[in-house]
Amino acid sequence: MHPLSVAALSGFINLGFRRLLQRGIALRIFRLIILVVALNEALTAAAKDEINLDKVSPKAYYLDQLVKGVPVVMKSFVEETGRFALAGWIPEYQEAIYPLAYLATTKEPQTQYTGDAQLINAAMKGGDALRDSQYEDGTVEFLKQDGSSWGRIYPQKLLTAWLETYALLKDRLDADRRSRWEKGLNLMVEGTHQQILGKRNPRLFSGIFRNDEVVWGWGNFEVNSLSIWDGLNVFRAGQIFARKEWEQNGQRMIHSALETLDPASFFWPEFGGPSPSQQLEYLQAIGLYYEHSGDLAVVPYLERGLEFQIKYVYPDGSLVETLDGRARYSSEPPAAAHFVFSQLEEGRRFAKFLVAQLTRRGTILPLSGSLLRNLRYYHEGDEAKLPIEKKSYNLSSGGKATVRRKAPWFYSLSGFTAPTTRNRWGLDRQNFVSVWHEGVGLIIGGGNSKGQSEWSNFIFPRAGRLAYIPSSGEVRENQLVLSYEDKKASLEVSPGSKTELKLKAALLDPTSSATGQLLLHLKAGNTCKTAAGGVLSLSDRPIEIRAEDAGGWVEFEGWRINLPAGSKVNFPSYPFDPEARDTRAPLSQARGILSYPLNSTVPKTEFTITVLKQ
C-alpha cells in the first residue's frame, strides 16, 4: 500500500476511526482518502515518467485544437467581403475555409459545430473571396503579414484547401457560386499544371527575384518542396474534376520526387543537402497523394523519409537545424505531417511523442488545413518504440551526420556541405555543430545564414578573401572534420558529466591559421554575466566581451562557457532572413558569436560548457 494511505488510515484510527465506523459516517471519509491516495500516486508516477506515450491520444488532441480554433477564426470573419482578417489580410488566411467546411459537414467525429450554418456560410463566402482575389490567369497576390507584396503566385497549400472545400461543399453550392468556384479552381490548377510541364507563367512573382537566380519554372518535373505540392494539387484536381491529363501528370510529378530521395541518408535534397524542415513538406504532399491514390509505389519512400525525420529531432521534439540548408532553429516541435507518420508503427509513436511535447508546452495550434489533415487521415494501429525514448543513443547518416544523446546532453554534428547559391531560399552550409541540454535547451548552434562569414565555424584567410564555406565534411564518431580548400579543421564534442561538456576545436594543419567561431544561442531581453562581476543586458546595442576582461567565463541563462585567451563574444549578430523582402532579420533572430584564434602557436582550443540550472 502507498505510504500516504498507511499514514492517513493510522491517523484516523488513532483519532477514533472505529467510533466513526459505528456511527456510519466513516465510509465517505474512507472513500475520500482513497481518492486522495490515487491522485497522489498518479502525480508521483507523472513526476517519474514525465511523458507516458501510451496514454497520449493524437486524434483527440487534433480535434480539441480544431474546435478551440473555430471561435478565433470566426471572430476574424468579415461577412461583407468573405475575408478572414482582424488586422490586415493575406490570401493565406482563407485556408480556414477547409477546416470550417469539414467541421460543419462531418458527422464523425461529431462536435458542437456539426451542421453549423454559420460555419458553412463562412466557408462559402471565404471561397467567394478567394475567387474575387484572383487575376484573370488564376494567380493571386503573394502578400506577407508585414504588408509587402511579392508578386503573383499559384499558392500551393491554399489551392489544396480550396479543392478539398469544394469537394465537401459542391452539392450545397448554388449554380452560380459553383460555376464561379469551378472556373477559379480550373484557372489555378491549369496554371499550376503548365508550370510543372515547364511552361512557366511569366507574370509569376513579377520579376522581383531577378537577382536571386531562382528557377521558378519546374520544367521536366524539376523537384523541390513547392513543386511536389503542385504535383499533388494537379493530381487531386484531376480526380475531382475527372481530368485524366491532370491526374497523370500530377502522378508523374510525384513519382519524379520519389526518385530524388537520397539513397544513402533518405532525405529529399534542398540546395545540395538535407533539410529536416522541408522534409516535412515532401512527406505531407506524398502522404496526401497516397491517401487519395492508394499508390503502393510511394510506401517504401515514405518509410525511408520517415526514418530520416525521426532521427533529427531534439529530445524536446524540436527539429535539429544543424544539417538544414533552408531553415534555422525553432524551439517548437513540428505540428505538420503527423498523419503521414501514422502510416507506420514507429511513425505512430513519433506522432504521439510530438503531441506530448506540444501539449507539455501548452502550444495552441492555429485552425489550418495542416491540423485538419492530421485528424482526417490519422491511422490508428500498432506502435514501435523510438530511440528518442531512451536516455542514451547514437544515430547517424553514414559518415555525414550524427546525433548523440547522453542524458541530459544531446549534440549533433553535420558533415553535409554544398556550394553557395544566390537563391534567397538556400542558406550557406557553414555551421555544423549544436549542443543541447535538458535543463536549458539549445546552447551552441541555431542554424545558418547567407553571405556572413561570422556565422561559420571556421574562417581561413586566402589572398585577399575569406574561405568560410567548407568543400567537404566528415563525421568520425564524436569528431567532425571540415575541409576548406587545402586546409582542414575539426570539432570534437565530449560530454563529461551531467553538468559539464567539452568542445574541442583544432587545426589539422598546425602551420595554418584560422578564426574559429561558435554560434551561441543568446536571445535579446536576457542578461549575461562574467566571472569578473560584469552584468550586461542583451539588446540591439552591440556588446563585446573580451576574454581578458571577462575573468575566465561568461554566463547566460543557466549555463556558462570559458573564454580562452584571445577569444571574445559579440552580440547581436543578425542573420540573413529570406522571408523578409529586404532580407533584414528582426532582433528576435539575432544570436551571439564566440570567436577565437587558431594558429601555429595555438593550434587547438578547448571549451567547457557548464550547466548551472537543472
KOLMARTI-882241 format. One record per residue (C-alpha): x, y, z. Coordinates in steps of 0.2 Angstrom, whole numbers, plus 2048, in hexadecimal, padded with zeros to 3 digits. Layout:
residues N
XYZ ...
***
This chain:
residues 614
800800800 8068127FC 80E81A80C 80282880C 7F381C80D 7FB81481C 7FF824825 7ED82B822 7E481B828 7EF81A837 7EB82C83B 7D982983A 7DA819845 7E3822852 7D6830852 7C8824855 7C581E843 7BC80E84A 7AF819853 7AC822842 7A981183B 79C80D848 79381D844 792819831 79C82982B 7AD821828 7A981A817 7A982B80F 7B9830817 7C1820812 7BC823800 7C3834801 7D482D807 7D58217F9 7D182E7ED 7DF8397F4 7EB82A7F4 7E78267E2 7EA8387DD 7FA8397E6 8008297DE 7FC82F7CD 80583F7D0 8148367D6 81482A7C7 81383A7BC 8228417C4 82C8327C1 82682F7B0 8238407A9 81C83A798 81282A798 810828785 804819788 7F782578E 7F9832781 7EB833774 7F083D765 7DF83D75D 7D784476C 7E485276D 7E185775B 7CF85875D 7D086276D 7DC86E764 7D0870755 7C1873760 7CA88076A 7D088975A 7BF88C753 7BA89B75E 7CA8A475B 7C88A2748 7B68A6748 7B98B6752 7C58BB743 7B78B8736 7B18C772C 7A08C3726 7A08D0718 7B08CB710 7B18B8715 7C38BC71B 7CA8B572B 7D38C5731 7D58CE742 7E38D973E 7E88D972C 7E58CA720 7EF8BE715 7E78B070A 7F08A3715 7E38A7723 7D589F718 7DC88E71B 7D088E72A 7C288A71E 7C787771D 7C7873730 7B787E732 7AE874724 7B486372B 7AE86773D 79E86D737 79A85E72B 7A284F734 79884473F 7A783A745 7AE84074F 7A084A755 7A285B75E 79886A763 79B871752 794862748 78686A73D 78B87C742 783887735 78F89573A 79E88B736 797886725 793898721 7A589D726 7AD88F71B 7A289470C 7A58A670D 7B88A3711 7B9899700 7B08A86F7 7BD8B36FE 7CB8A86F7 7C38A96E6 7C18BC6E8 7D48BD6EC 7D98B46DC 7E08BC6CC 7DA8B76BB 7E88A96BA 7E28A26CB 7F18A96D5 7EF8B26E5 7FA8BF6ED 8088B96F8 8058C4707 80F8C3718 80A8C7729 8168D6729 80B8DE71B 8188DA70D 8138D36FD 81E8C66F4 8158C56E3 8088B86DD 8088A66E1 7FE8956E0 7FE8926F3 8018806F6 7F987D707 7EB889704 7E68806F4 7E686F6FE 7DA87770B 7CF87E6FD 7CE86E6F3 7C9864703 7BC871708 7B48706F7 7B485D6F8 7AB85E709 79F86C704 79C86A6F2 78A8626F4 785871700 78B87F6F4 77E8886E9 7818876D6 7898986D5 7958966E4 79A8856DE 79D88B6CC 7A88996D3 7B288E6DE 7B58816D1 7BB88E6C5 7C78956D2 7CD8846D7 7D087F6C5 7DA88F6C1 7E588C6D0 7E78796CD 7EB87B6BA 7F88896BE 80087D6CA 7FF86F6BE 8088796B0 81587E6BD 81A86C6C1 81A8696AE 8278776AD 81C8846A5 81E8916B3 81289F6B4 81D8AF6B1 8138B96BD 8178AE6CC 8208B86DA 8218C76CE 8348C66CC 8388CB6DE 8448BD6E0 84E8C16D0 85E8C26DA 85C8B26E3 85F8A66D5 84E89D6D9 8488916CD 8368926D0 8318886C1 8318756C5 83486F6B4 83685C6B1 82F85A6C3 83D8626CC 83B85D6DE 83A8696EE 82F86B6FD 8238766F3 82286C6E3 81D85C6ED 80E8656F3 80A86B6E1 80A8596DC 7FF8546EA 7F28626E6 7F285E6D3 7EF84B6D7 7E184F6E4 7D985B6D8 7D984E6CB 7D08426D6 7C384F6DB 7BF8566CA 7C28466C0 7D184D6B6 7DC83E6B2 7EA8496AB 7EB8526BC 7EB8426C6 7F983A6BB 8048486BB 80284C6CE 8068396D1 81683B6C6 81B84A6D0 8198406E0 8238316D9 83183D6D4 8328436E6 8338316EC 84282E6E1 84C83D6E8 84C8366FA 85F8346FF 8628216FF 86E82170D 86782D71A 85582E715 852840713 84B84B705 858857700 85686A701 8648746FB 8718666FB 86C85D70B 860859718 853864721 84985C72F 83C86B72E 83986871B 83985571D 828858725 822860716 82785170B 81F845717 80F84F718 80C850705 81183E702 807838710 7F784170A 7FA83A6F9 7FB829700 7EA82C70A 7E28316FA 7EA8256EE 7EE8156F8 7FE8146ED 8098076F6 81880D6ED 81A81C6F9 81A811709 82D80C709 83181F707 826824715 82E817720 84081E71C 83B83071D 83382D72E 843824734 84D834730 84083F738 840835749 85283674B 85484974A 84A850758 850856769 84984D779 83C85B77B 835857769 83D866760 845863750 85886274F 85E871744 87086C743 86F864732 86186F72B 86587971C 85488271C 84E88672E 85688C73E 852885750 840886757 83C880768 82B87A763 82886875F 82186674D 80E86474D 80D85F73A 80D84E732 808844741 7FB83B736 80983572B 81382F739 80482573F 805819730 814810738 81680974A 82581474F 81C823747 80D820752 818821761 82183075A 810839758 80C83576A 81D83C76F 81A84C766 80984E76D 80F84B77E 81C85977C 810865775 804862783 812864790 816875789 80387A788 80587E776 7F588476E 7F587F75B 7EC88A74F 7DD884745 7E587E735 7E4871728 7F486972F 7EB866740 7DC85F737 7E685372D 7EE84C73D 7DC848743 7D4843733 7E183772D 7E983073D 7EB81D73E 7E981474E 7F3804750 8027FB758 81180575E 82480375F 82F80B76C 83A81A767 84C81C76A 84882E771 83F825780 85081F786 85C829791 86B824786 86C821773 876825764 86E827753 87882B743 87682D730 88682472A 89582F72D 88B83F729 882843739 87E83D74B 87484075A 87983A76B 86F83A77B 87783778C 86A83E797 86984C79C 87485178D 87085077A 87B85576C 87B855759 88985574D 88685873A 89285572C 88685A71E 88D867713 888870703 88D87E6F8 88588F6FB 8768956F1 8708A66EE 85E89F6F0 8578A86FF 850898706 86088E706 86A892716 87D890716 88287F71F 88F88672B 88A88273D 88C870741 88A86D753 87C86E760 87C86B773 86C86977D 86886578F 858860798 85A86E7A5 85C87D799 859877788 86487C779 87588377E 88088276E 87888375C 86988A755 86B888742 873891733 8738A272B 8778A871A 8868B3715 88C8B5727 89D8AE72B 89A8B173E 88D8A373E 89A896738 8A388A744 8B488E73C 8BB89C731 8CB89A727 8D48A9720 8D78A770D 8E18B4703 8D58C3705 8C58B8709 8BE8AD716 8BB89A714 8AC897720 8A188A717 8A9879718 8AA86E708 8A885E712 8A4857723 8A684672C 89F84073C 8AA834746 8A282E756 8A183E760 8AD848755 8A9852746 8B6856739 8B386472D 8BD86871D 8C087A717 8C8878706 8DA87270B 8D787571E 8CE86A72B 8C786D73D 8BE863749 8B1864757 8AF857764 8A1855771 8A384B781 89684B78F 89F8497A0 89284A7AD 88084F7AF 8858617B1 8958627A6 89985F794 8A986378A 8AA869779 8BB869770 8C0872760 8D186F757 8DA872747 8DF86273F 8ED86C736 8F6874745 900880739 8F0888733 8E589573C 8D389873E 8C58A1748 8BA894751 8A8899755 89A89275F 88889875D 88189B76E 86E899771 86D8AA779 85C8B4779 8588C677B 8508CB78B 85B8BF795 86B8C479F 87C8BD79F 8898BD7AD 89C8BB7AE 8A78B47BB 8AE8C57BE 89D8CB7C4 8968D37B5 8848D37B1 87E8D779F 86D8D8797 86B8D1786 8628DD77B 8648E576A 8738EF771 8838E676B 88D8DE779 89E8D6779 8A58CB787 8B88C8786 8C08BA78F 8CC8C5798 8BE8CF79F 8B28C17A3 8BD8B97B0 8BC8A77A9 8AA8A47A4 8998AB79F 8888A57A5 8778A679C 8678A07A3 86C8917AD 87C88C7A4 88E8927A2 89D890796 8AF894799 8B88A178E 8C989C789 8D78A9787 8D38B4777 8C18AF776 8B28BA777 89F8BA776 8958C676B 8828C976C 8778CC762 87B8C4751 86D8C5745 86A8B7739 8648B8727 8518B6727 84A8AF716 8388B271C 83B8C571D 83B8CF70C 84B8D9712 8528C971A 8548D272B 8518C773A 8488CE749 8518CF75A 8488BF760 8538B5753 8638BD758 8708B1761 8818B2769 8928AE761 8A18A776B 8B08A9761 8C28A3765 8D38A275C 8DB892755 8ED89374F 8FE88A750 900890762 8EE88B767 8E987D75B 8DB877766 8CF87E773 8C3876780 8B387D786 8AA877796 897879797 8908787A8 87E8787AC 8788807BC 86587D7BB 85F86C7BC 
***
